[in-house]
Amino acid sequence: QIQLVESGGGLVQAGGSLRLSCAASGRTFSLYVMGWFRQAPGKDREFVARIDWSGRSTNYADSVKGRFTISRDNAKNTVYLQMNNLKPEDTAVYYCAQGMGVRWDYWGQGTQVTVST
């Protein structure tokens, strides 16, 4: 059974930092692209960042470039999202996803990030 479990969300003041983690199980983690997405209230789910199987190639949404960093530890079957200089508009439920980069096969249950002014 394939599972993705996010953690690390919470309430933080604007300008603060959070580190999200997503632990994967059920299939060979290092074979797959991992991504982070988010969904704010009343809005569609949007892409945040992705990382290739090796960790050497990353992509970011323009809105988070320079503030967020995606990384992975294949030995721990875990992908991370370091979020710095958080803004109120970053408030959303954050989801990790696993797939081949174009198609995302599996999703986590999400973790809430709330940034206060």
N, CA, C and O atoms as a MOPAC input file, in Angstrom:
PM7 MOZYME 1SCF
protein

 N      0.85000 1    -1.18700 1     0.00000 1
 C      0.00000 1     0.00000 1     0.00000 1
 C      0.89200 1     1.24500 1     0.00000 1
 O      1.77700 1     1.39400 1     0.84200 1
 N      0.64000 1     2.12100 1    -0.94900 1
 C      1.45000 1     3.32300 1    -1.07200 1
 C      0.86000 1     4.42200 1    -0.20800 1
 O     -0.33100 1     4.72300 1    -0.28600 1
 N      1.71100 1     5.01800 1     0.62000 1
 C      1.27800 1     6.09200 1     1.50500 1
 C      2.25200 1     7.25100 1     1.46800 1
 O      3.46600 1     7.06400 1     1.39800 1
 N      1.69800 1     8.45000 1     1.51700 1
 C      2.45800 1     9.67100 1     1.67200 1
 C      1.89600 1    10.39300 1     2.88500 1
 O      0.70100 1    10.68200 1     2.94100 1
 N      2.75400 1    10.68500 1     3.85900 1
 C      2.29100 1    11.29300 1     5.10100 1
 C      3.07200 1    12.57800 1     5.35300 1
 O      4.27700 1    12.55600 1     5.60400 1
 N      2.35200 1    13.70300 1     5.28200 1
 C      2.97800 1    15.00400 1     5.52000 1
 C      2.97600 1    15.35200 1     6.99800 1
 O      2.12500 1    14.89500 1     7.76100 1
 N      3.93600 1    16.16200 1     7.38500 1
 C      3.99800 1    16.68800 1     8.74400 1
 C      4.75100 1    17.99900 1     8.72100 1
 O      5.39300 1    18.34500 1     7.72900 1
 N      4.66500 1    18.73200 1     9.83000 1
 C      5.44200 1    19.95500 1     9.95800 1
 C      4.66500 1    21.23900 1     9.77800 1
 O      5.21400 1    22.32600 1     9.95400 1
 N      3.39800 1    21.13100 1     9.43200 1
 C      2.60600 1    22.34300 1     9.28900 1
 C      2.32200 1    22.98700 1    10.63300 1
 O      2.61300 1    22.42000 1    11.68700 1
 N      1.74800 1    24.18200 1    10.57900 1
 C      1.41000 1    24.87000 1    11.81700 1
 C      1.13000 1    26.33000 1    11.58800 1
 O      0.94200 1    26.77700 1    10.45600 1
 N      1.10500 1    27.07200 1    12.68000 1
 C      0.85200 1    28.51200 1    12.67200 1
 C      2.16700 1    29.24500 1    12.88000 1
 O      2.91300 1    28.94700 1    13.81300 1
 N      2.44700 1    30.20700 1    12.00400 1
 C      3.69400 1    30.96200 1    12.10300 1
 C      3.41500 1    32.41100 1    11.72500 1
 O      2.51500 1    32.69500 1    10.93400 1
 N      4.18400 1    33.31100 1    12.28700 1
 C      4.03200 1    34.72100 1    11.94000 1
 C      4.70000 1    35.01700 1    10.60500 1
 O      5.63500 1    34.33000 1    10.19400 1
 N      4.20900 1    36.03800 1     9.94600 1
 C      4.81700 1    36.46300 1     8.68500 1
 C      6.30500 1    36.72100 1     8.89700 1
 O      6.71400 1    37.32100 1     9.89100 1
 N      7.10900 1    36.25200 1     7.93400 1
 C      8.55200 1    36.35600 1     8.04700 1
 C      9.20000 1    35.14300 1     8.68000 1
 O     10.42300 1    35.00800 1     8.65800 1
 N      8.39800 1    34.26400 1     9.24100 1
 C      8.92300 1    33.07700 1     9.89100 1
 C      9.18500 1    31.94100 1     8.91600 1
 O      9.05300 1    32.09100 1     7.70100 1
 N      9.56000 1    30.79700 1     9.48600 1
 C      9.93300 1    29.63100 1     8.69100 1
 C      9.23900 1    28.37500 1     9.20100 1
 O      8.91100 1    28.25600 1    10.38100 1
 N      9.02800 1    27.45700 1     8.29000 1
 C      8.54900 1    26.12200 1     8.61700 1
 C      9.22800 1    25.13100 1     7.69500 1
 O      9.62100 1    25.47300 1     6.58000 1
 N      9.36500 1    23.91000 1     8.16200 1
 C      9.88900 1    22.82800 1     7.33700 1
 C      8.86800 1    21.70800 1     7.29000 1
 O      8.54800 1    21.09900 1     8.31000 1
 N      8.37000 1    21.44800 1     6.11500 1
 C      7.43600 1    20.34300 1     5.92500 1
 C      8.20000 1    19.08900 1     5.53700 1
 O      9.22800 1    19.15000 1     4.86300 1
 N      7.67900 1    17.95300 1     5.97700 1
 C      8.23900 1    16.65900 1     5.61000 1
 C      7.13400 1    15.79200 1     5.02200 1
 O      5.96000 1    15.93800 1     5.36100 1
 N      7.52900 1    14.90000 1     4.14900 1
 C      6.58800 1    13.93900 1     3.57900 1
 C      7.29400 1    12.58400 1     3.52900 1
 O      8.24800 1    12.38900 1     2.77600 1
 N      6.81100 1    11.67100 1     4.33400 1
 C      7.37900 1    10.33200 1     4.38500 1
 C      6.59100 1     9.41600 1     3.46600 1
 O      5.36700 1     9.32700 1     3.55800 1
 N      7.30500 1     8.73800 1     2.58100 1
 C      6.66900 1     7.87100 1     1.59900 1
 C      6.95100 1     6.40700 1     1.90300 1
 O      8.00500 1     6.06500 1     2.44000 1
 N      6.00600 1     5.55400 1     1.55800 1
 C      6.18800 1     4.12100 1     1.72700 1
 C      5.36800 1     3.38600 1     0.67800 1
 O      4.42200 1     3.93300 1     0.11000 1
 N      5.74300 1     2.14400 1     0.43200 1
 C      4.96000 1     1.29800 1    -0.44500 1
 C      5.56300 1     0.99900 1    -1.80200 1
 O      5.18000 1     0.03300 1    -2.46100 1
 N      6.52400 1     1.84200 1    -2.22600 1
 C      7.23300 1     1.52400 1    -3.46300 1
 C      8.58300 1     2.23800 1    -3.42800 1
 O      8.82300 1     3.06600 1    -2.54900 1
 N      9.45200 1     1.92800 1    -4.36100 1
 C     10.83200 1     2.41300 1    -4.32100 1
 C     10.87200 1     3.92300 1    -4.50900 1
 O     10.67500 1     4.43600 1    -5.61100 1
 N     11.12600 1     4.61000 1    -3.42800 1
 C     11.04000 1     6.06900 1    -3.37500 1
 C     11.95500 1     6.73200 1    -4.40000 1
 O     11.56400 1     7.69600 1    -5.05900 1
 N     13.17100 1     6.21300 1    -4.53100 1
 C     14.18100 1     6.88200 1    -5.35100 1
 C     13.88300 1     6.82900 1    -6.84900 1
 O     14.59100 1     7.45900 1    -7.63500 1
 N     12.86100 1     6.10000 1    -7.25400 1
 C     12.52600 1     6.01400 1    -8.67500 1
 C     11.59800 1     7.13600 1    -9.13300 1
 O     11.37700 1     7.30700 1   -10.33200 1
 N     11.05700 1     7.89600 1    -8.19000 1
 C      9.96900 1     8.80000 1    -8.52800 1
 C     10.26800 1    10.26000 1    -8.25600 1
 O     11.01700 1    10.60900 1    -7.34400 1
 N      9.65600 1    11.10600 1    -9.08100 1
 C      9.64900 1    12.53900 1    -8.84800 1
 C      8.71400 1    12.82800 1    -7.67900 1
 O      7.67200 1    12.18900 1    -7.52600 1
 N      9.10000 1    13.79200 1    -6.86400 1
 C      8.26500 1    14.21100 1    -5.73800 1
 C      7.91700 1    15.68400 1    -5.90600 1
 O      8.71200 1    16.48000 1    -6.40500 1
 N      6.72000 1    16.01900 1    -5.48000 1
 C      6.28600 1    17.40700 1    -5.61300 1
 C      5.51700 1    17.87500 1    -4.39700 1
 O      5.00900 1    17.08100 1    -3.60500 1
 N      5.44800 1    19.18900 1    -4.27200 1
 C      4.61400 1    19.84200 1    -3.26500 1
 C      3.60700 1    20.73100 1    -3.99100 1
 O      3.93600 1    21.43400 1    -4.94700 1
 N      2.38100 1    20.67400 1    -3.50500 1
 C      1.30000 1    21.50000 1    -4.01200 1
 C      0.61900 1    22.14400 1    -2.81500 1
 O      0.84600 1    21.73900 1    -1.67500 1
 N     -0.21600 1    23.14600 1    -3.07200 1
 C     -0.97400 1    23.75900 1    -1.98800 1
 C     -2.33100 1    24.20100 1    -2.48300 1
 O     -2.53300 1    24.46100 1    -3.66900 1
 N     -3.26300 1    24.27900 1    -1.53800 1
 C     -4.60300 1    24.73100 1    -1.86100 1
 C     -5.09500 1    25.66200 1    -0.76900 1
 O     -5.26300 1    25.26600 1     0.38400 1
 N     -5.31900 1    26.89900 1    -1.15600 1
 C     -5.85400 1    27.88700 1    -0.23100 1
 C     -7.37900 1    27.84200 1    -0.27800 1
 O     -7.95100 1    27.37400 1    -1.26200 1
 N     -8.04400 1    28.32100 1     0.77300 1
 C     -9.50600 1    28.30400 1     0.79500 1
 C    -10.10400 1    29.01700 1    -0.41500 1
 O     -9.74300 1    30.15400 1    -0.71800 1
 N    -11.01100 1    28.34300 1    -1.09300 1
 C    -11.68400 1    28.94100 1    -2.23200 1
 C    -10.88300 1    28.98100 1    -3.51500 1
 O    -11.32300 1    29.55200 1    -4.51300 1
 N     -9.69500 1    28.36900 1    -3.49000 1
 C     -8.83300 1    28.39300 1    -4.68000 1
 C     -8.51600 1    26.98100 1    -5.13900 1
 O     -8.67000 1    26.01800 1    -4.38800 1
 N     -8.07200 1    26.87500 1    -6.38100 1
 C     -7.65900 1    25.58700 1    -6.91900 1
 C     -6.31600 1    25.16800 1    -6.33300 1
 O     -5.53700 1    26.00400 1    -5.87500 1
 N     -6.05800 1    23.87600 1    -6.35300 1
 C     -4.74500 1    23.38400 1    -5.94200 1
 C     -3.70000 1    23.88400 1    -6.92500 1
 O     -3.92300 1    23.85000 1    -8.13500 1
 N     -2.56200 1    24.34900 1    -6.42100 1
 C     -1.51900 1    24.87800 1    -7.29100 1
 C     -0.16700 1    24.23600 1    -6.99000 1
 O      0.12400 1    23.81600 1    -5.87000 1
 N      0.63400 1    24.18400 1    -8.03700 1
 C      1.98800 1    23.64600 1    -7.94100 1
 C      2.86700 1    24.57300 1    -7.11200 1
 O      2.78400 1    25.79500 1    -7.23000 1
 N      3.71600 1    23.97500 1    -6.26500 1
 C      4.68200 1    24.73600 1    -5.47900 1
 C      6.11400 1    24.40700 1    -5.90700 1
 O      6.88700 1    25.30200 1    -6.24800 1
 N      6.45900 1    23.12400 1    -5.88500 1
 C      7.83800 1    22.73400 1    -6.19300 1
 C      7.87700 1    21.25100 1    -6.54900 1
 O      6.98900 1    20.48300 1    -6.17900 1
 N      8.92400 1    20.86700 1    -7.27300 1
 C      9.13700 1    19.46900 1    -7.58700 1
 C     10.62300 1    19.17600 1    -7.59400 1
 O     11.44900 1    20.07300 1    -7.76100 1
 N     10.95200 1    17.90900 1    -7.41200 1
 C     12.35200 1    17.48800 1    -7.38200 1
 C     12.46500 1    16.14100 1    -8.06900 1
 O     11.62800 1    15.26200 1    -7.86800 1
 N     13.50400 1    15.97700 1    -8.88200 1
 C     13.63900 1    14.72300 1    -9.61800 1
 C     14.15500 1    13.62200 1    -8.69500 1
 O     14.43100 1    13.86100 1    -7.51900 1
 N     14.28100 1    12.43100 1    -9.23500 1
 C     14.60800 1    11.26800 1    -8.41600 1
 C     15.95800 1    11.41300 1    -7.72900 1
 O     16.15400 1    10.90400 1    -6.62600 1
 N     16.90100 1    12.11300 1    -8.38500 1
 C     18.25100 1    12.22200 1    -7.84300 1
 C     18.40300 1    13.37400 1    -6.85800 1
 O     19.33700 1    13.40200 1    -6.05700 1
 N     17.47900 1    14.31800 1    -6.92700 1
 C     17.60600 1    15.51800 1    -6.11300 1
 C     18.38600 1    16.62800 1    -6.78000 1
 O     18.53600 1    17.70800 1    -6.21000 1
 N     18.88900 1    16.37800 1    -7.98500 1
 C     19.74200 1    17.37900 1    -8.64800 1
 C     18.94700 1    18.40000 1    -9.45400 1
 O     19.46500 1    19.46800 1    -9.77700 1
 N     17.70000 1    18.08600 1    -9.78000 1
 C     16.89200 1    18.99700 1   -10.58000 1
 C     15.64500 1    19.38600 1    -9.80700 1
 O     14.89600 1    18.53200 1    -9.33200 1
 N     15.43500 1    20.69200 1    -9.69000 1
 C     14.26500 1    21.20000 1    -8.96200 1
 C     13.57600 1    22.28500 1    -9.79100 1
 O     14.19100 1    22.94400 1   -10.62900 1
 N     12.29600 1    22.44400 1    -9.52800 1
 C     11.51200 1    23.50300 1   -10.16900 1
 C     10.60600 1    24.12600 1    -9.11000 1
 O     10.16200 1    23.45600 1    -8.17800 1
 N     10.34100 1    25.42900 1    -9.27400 1
 C      9.52800 1    26.14200 1    -8.28600 1
 C      8.50500 1    27.03200 1    -8.98400 1
 O      8.72900 1    27.51200 1   -10.09500 1
 N      7.39300 1    27.23600 1    -8.31400 1
 C      6.46300 1    28.26400 1    -8.74600 1
 C      7.11200 1    29.61700 1    -8.53300 1
 O      7.88400 1    29.80100 1    -7.59200 1
 N      6.80200 1    30.56000 1    -9.40000 1
 C      7.39100 1    31.89200 1    -9.29400 1
 C      7.11600 1    32.51800 1    -7.93400 1
 O      7.94800 1    33.25800 1    -7.40900 1
 N      5.96400 1    32.22600 1    -7.36800 1
 C      5.55400 1    32.85700 1    -6.11200 1
 C      6.40000 1    32.43000 1    -4.91800 1
 O      6.37400 1    33.09600 1    -3.88300 1
 N      7.14700 1    31.33900 1    -5.03600 1
 C      7.93000 1    30.84800 1    -3.90300 1
 C      9.43100 1    30.82100 1    -4.18200 1
 O     10.22000 1    30.51300 1    -3.28900 1
 N      9.82700 1    31.13500 1    -5.39400 1
 C     11.25700 1    31.12000 1    -5.74600 1
 C     12.03700 1    32.03200 1    -4.82200 1
 O     11.62800 1    33.16100 1    -4.54900 1
 N     13.16900 1    31.52800 1    -4.34000 1
 C     14.02600 1    32.30600 1    -3.45200 1
 C     13.62000 1    32.23100 1    -1.99900 1
 O     14.36500 1    32.67400 1    -1.12400 1
 N     12.43200 1    31.66800 1    -1.72200 1
 C     11.97300 1    31.56000 1    -0.32400 1
 C     11.82500 1    30.09400 1     0.10700 1
 O     12.08700 1    29.75600 1     1.26200 1
 N     11.41100 1    29.23900 1    -0.81000 1
 C     11.18300 1    27.82100 1    -0.50200 1
 C     12.27900 1    26.97100 1    -1.14600 1
 O     12.78800 1    27.30000 1    -2.21700 1
 N     12.63200 1    25.87400 1    -0.47500 1
 C     13.60300 1    24.92800 1    -1.00800 1
 C     13.08200 1    23.51000 1    -0.83100 1
 O     12.73600 1    23.09100 1     0.27300 1
 N     13.03200 1    22.78700 1    -1.93300 1
 C     12.63700 1    21.38100 1    -1.87700 1
 C     13.89200 1    20.52100 1    -1.87500 1
 O     14.86200 1    20.82000 1    -2.57200 1
 N     13.86700 1    19.46100 1    -1.09200 1
 C     14.99500 1    18.53100 1    -1.04000 1
 C     14.45200 1    17.14000 1    -0.71800 1
 O     13.29200 1    16.97900 1    -0.33900 1
 N     15.30800 1    16.15300 1    -0.87500 1
 C     14.87600 1    14.78800 1    -0.58000 1
 C     16.02400 1    13.99100 1     0.00500 1
 O     17.19500 1    14.27300 1    -0.24900 1
 N     15.66700 1    12.99500 1     0.79000 1
 C     16.62700 1    12.05000 1     1.34400 1
 C     16.13700 1    10.66300 1     0.95300 1
 O     15.22300 1    10.11900 1     1.57300 1
 N     16.74900 1    10.10100 1    -0.07500 1
 C     16.27300 1     8.80900 1    -0.57000 1
 C     16.51600 1     7.68700 1     0.43100 1
 O     15.81900 1     6.67300 1     0.40600 1
 N     17.48600 1     7.85700 1     1.30000 1
 C     17.73500 1     6.83100 1     2.32500 1
 C     16.62000 1     6.80600 1     3.35900 1
 O     16.36700 1     5.78100 1     3.99100 1
 N     15.95700 1     7.94400 1     3.52500 1
 C     14.87800 1     8.04100 1     4.50400 1
 C     13.49400 1     8.05600 1     3.85500 1
 O     12.48200 1     8.17400 1     4.54500 1
 N     13.45500 1     7.93600 1     2.52800 1
 C     12.17400 1     7.94800 1     1.80400 1
 C     11.35300 1     9.18800 1     2.14900 1
 O     10.14100 1     9.10900 1     2.35000 1
 N     12.01800 1    10.31200 1     2.21300 1
 C     11.36900 1    11.53900 1     2.67200 1
 C     11.72500 1    12.71300 1     1.76300 1
 O     12.86600 1    12.85900 1     1.32400 1
 N     10.72400 1    13.53900 1     1.49600 1
 C     10.93300 1    14.79200 1     0.78200 1
 C     10.58200 1    15.93100 1     1.73800 1
 O      9.69000 1    15.81200 1     2.57700 1
 N     11.30800 1    17.03300 1     1.58600 1
 C     11.15100 1    18.17200 1     2.48900 1
 C     10.80500 1    19.43200 1     1.70000 1
 O     11.10300 1    19.55100 1     0.51100 1
 N     10.17400 1    20.35800 1     2.39700 1
 C      9.95900 1    21.69300 1     1.85200 1
 C     10.31500 1    22.69500 1     2.94300 1
 O      9.56600 1    22.87900 1     3.90200 1
 N     11.45700 1    23.33200 1     2.78500 1
 C     11.87700 1    24.38900 1     3.70300 1
 C     11.25200 1    25.69400 1     3.22700 1
 O     11.47900 1    26.12300 1     2.09500 1
 N     10.47700 1    26.31100 1     4.08100 1
 C      9.77000 1    27.53400 1     3.71900 1
 C     10.25000 1    28.67200 1     4.60800 1
 O     10.04800 1    28.64900 1     5.82300 1
 N     10.88400 1    29.66500 1     4.00000 1
 C     11.40700 1    30.82300 1     4.71700 1
 C     10.66900 1    32.08500 1     4.28600 1
 O     10.02300 1    32.12400 1     3.23900 1
 N     10.78200 1    33.10000 1     5.11000 1
 C     10.13900 1    34.38600 1     4.81400 1
 C      8.67800 1    34.19100 1     4.41200 1
 O      8.23000 1    34.69400 1     3.38100 1
 N      7.96300 1    33.46900 1     5.22800 1
 C      6.57300 1    33.14600 1     4.90700 1
 C      5.70500 1    34.38600 1     4.90400 1
 O      5.91500 1    35.32300 1     5.67400 1
 N      4.72100 1    34.36700 1     4.01100 1
 C      3.79600 1    35.47500 1     3.84400 1
 C      2.36600 1    34.99000 1     4.10100 1
 O      2.08700 1    33.79900 1     3.96600 1
 N      1.46900 1    35.89000 1     4.46600 1
 C      0.07200 1    35.46300 1     4.68600 1
 C     -0.52300 1    34.73600 1     3.47800 1
 O     -1.34800 1    33.83600 1     3.63800 1
 N     -0.10900 1    35.12100 1     2.28400 1
 C     -0.63400 1    34.47200 1     1.08000 1
 C     -0.11000 1    33.04900 1     0.88500 1
 O     -0.55400 1    32.34900 1    -0.02400 1
 N      0.82500 1    32.61600 1     1.72500 1
 C      1.28400 1    31.22600 1     1.69600 1
 C      0.35400 1    30.31200 1     2.50300 1
 O      0.52000 1    29.09200 1     2.49100 1
 N     -0.61500 1    30.89600 1     3.19800 1
 C     -1.56000 1    30.10200 1     3.97800 1
 C     -2.34100 1    29.16200 1     3.07400 1
 O     -2.97800 1    29.59500 1     2.11400 1
 N     -2.28600 1    27.86400 1     3.38900 1
 C     -2.92400 1    26.85500 1     2.55600 1
 C     -2.73200 1    25.48600 1     3.20100 1
 O     -1.97500 1    25.33000 1     4.15900 1
 N     -3.43200 1    24.50900 1     2.65600 1
 C     -3.11600 1    23.11600 1     2.95400 1
 C     -2.06400 1    22.67300 1     1.94400 1
 O     -2.24400 1    22.82700 1     0.73600 1
 N     -0.98000 1    22.12800 1     2.44600 1
 C      0.13400 1    21.70100 1     1.59600 1
 C      0.09500 1    20.18300 1     1.44400 1
 O     -0.03800 1    19.44200 1     2.41800 1
 N      0.21500 1    19.74600 1     0.19300 1
 C      0.16200 1    18.33100 1    -0.14300 1
 C      1.45500 1    17.90600 1    -0.82700 1
 O      1.99800 1    18.64400 1    -1.64900 1
 N      1.94200 1    16.72900 1    -0.49300 1
 C      3.02300 1    16.16500 1    -1.29300 1
 C      2.42500 1    15.16200 1    -2.28000 1
 O      1.35500 1    14.59800 1    -2.05300 1
 N      3.13400 1    14.96300 1    -3.35600 1
 C      2.67400 1    14.06700 1    -4.40900 1
 C      3.86200 1    13.30200 1    -4.96900 1
 O      5.00600 1    13.75500 1    -4.91500 1
 N      3.55900 1    12.13600 1    -5.50400 1
 C      4.60200 1    11.27800 1    -6.07000 1
 C      4.17300 1    10.83600 1    -7.45500 1
 O      3.01300 1    10.48800 1    -7.67500 1
 N      5.10500 1    10.84900 1    -8.37800 1
 C      4.76600 1    10.40100 1    -9.72400 1
 C      5.94600 1    10.47100 1   -10.65200 1
 O      7.10100 1    10.35700 1   -10.24100 1
 N      5.63000 1    10.66200 1   -11.91700 1
 C      6.67600 1    10.72600 1   -12.92500 1
 C      6.91400 1    12.15700 1   -13.38400 1
 O      7.64000 1    12.38200 1   -14.35300 1
 N      6.32300 1    13.11400 1   -12.71100 1
 C      6.58300 1    14.51700 1   -13.01200 1
 C      5.49800 1    15.15300 1   -13.84400 1
 O      5.10800 1    16.29300 1   -13.59100 1
 N      5.01000 1    14.44100 1   -14.82400 1
 C      3.90100 1    14.95500 1   -15.63100 1
 C      2.59100 1    14.45600 1   -15.04500 1
 O      1.60100 1    15.18600 1   -14.98700 1
 N      2.60100 1    13.22400 1   -14.62000 1
 C      1.43800 1    12.61900 1   -13.97800 1
 C      1.77200 1    12.34000 1   -12.52100 1
 O      2.81200 1    11.75700 1   -12.21300 1
 N      0.90100 1    12.75400 1   -11.64300 1
 C      1.08900 1    12.51400 1   -10.21400 1
 C      0.15200 1    11.38700 1    -9.80400 1
 O     -1.06700 1    11.49400 1    -9.93400 1
 N      0.74500 1    10.30000 1    -9.30500 1
 C     -0.02200 1     9.09200 1    -9.03900 1
 C     -0.63500 1     9.06300 1    -7.64000 1
 O     -1.75300 1     8.58300 1    -7.44900 1
 N      0.10300 1     9.57500 1    -6.67900 1
 C     -0.33800 1     9.46700 1    -5.29400 1
 C     -0.17100 1    10.80200 1    -4.57400 1
 O      0.73300 1    11.58700 1    -4.86000 1
 N     -1.08700 1    11.02400 1    -3.62400 1
 C     -1.10900 1    12.26600 1    -2.86600 1
 C     -1.19100 1    11.96600 1    -1.37900 1
 O     -1.76200 1    10.95900 1    -0.96100 1
 N     -0.60900 1    12.86200 1    -0.58700 1
 C     -0.77900 1    12.78400 1     0.84500 1
 C     -2.09200 1    13.41100 1     1.26500 1
 O     -2.87000 1    13.89000 1     0.44000 1
 N     -2.32000 1    13.39700 1     2.57300 1
 C     -3.58300 1    13.90100 1     3.10500 1
 C     -3.54800 1    15.40700 1     3.35200 1
 O     -4.58700 1    16.03500 1     3.55400 1
 N     -2.35800 1    15.97600 1     3.33500 1
 C     -2.21800 1    17.41800 1     3.49100 1
 C     -1.86700 1    17.83400 1     4.90500 1
 O     -2.19000 1    17.14700 1     5.87400 1
 N     -1.19700 1    18.97700 1     5.00500 1
 C     -0.87500 1    19.56900 1     6.29700 1
 C     -1.13000 1    21.07700 1     6.21100 1
 O     -0.74700 1    21.72200 1     5.23500 1
 N     -1.76900 1    21.62000 1     7.22100 1
 C     -2.18300 1    23.01700 1     7.20300 1
 C     -1.01800 1    23.94000 1     7.57200 1
 O     -0.32400 1    23.71500 1     8.56200 1
 N     -0.82300 1    24.95500 1     6.77900 1
 C      0.12900 1    26.02000 1     7.08800 1
 C     -0.66200 1    27.31700 1     7.15800 1
 O     -1.36100 1    27.68100 1     6.21200 1
 N     -0.54700 1    28.00700 1     8.27500 1
 C     -1.23300 1    29.27700 1     8.47200 1
 C     -0.20600 1    30.33400 1     8.83900 1
 O      0.54600 1    30.17300 1     9.80000 1
 N     -0.17600 1    31.41600 1     8.06900 1
 C      0.77800 1    32.49800 1     8.29400 1
 C     -0.01600 1    33.72600 1     8.73700 1
 O     -0.86500 1    34.22800 1     8.00100 1
 N      0.26900 1    34.19100 1     9.92500 1
 C     -0.45500 1    35.33700 1    10.46800 1
 C      0.31800 1    36.62700 1    10.22200 1
 O      1.53800 1    36.62000 1    10.06000 1
 N     -0.42100 1    37.73300 1    10.19800 1
 C      0.21600 1    39.04400 1     9.98100 1
 C      0.77200 1    39.57700 1    11.28300 1
 O      1.34500 1    40.66600 1    11.30900 1

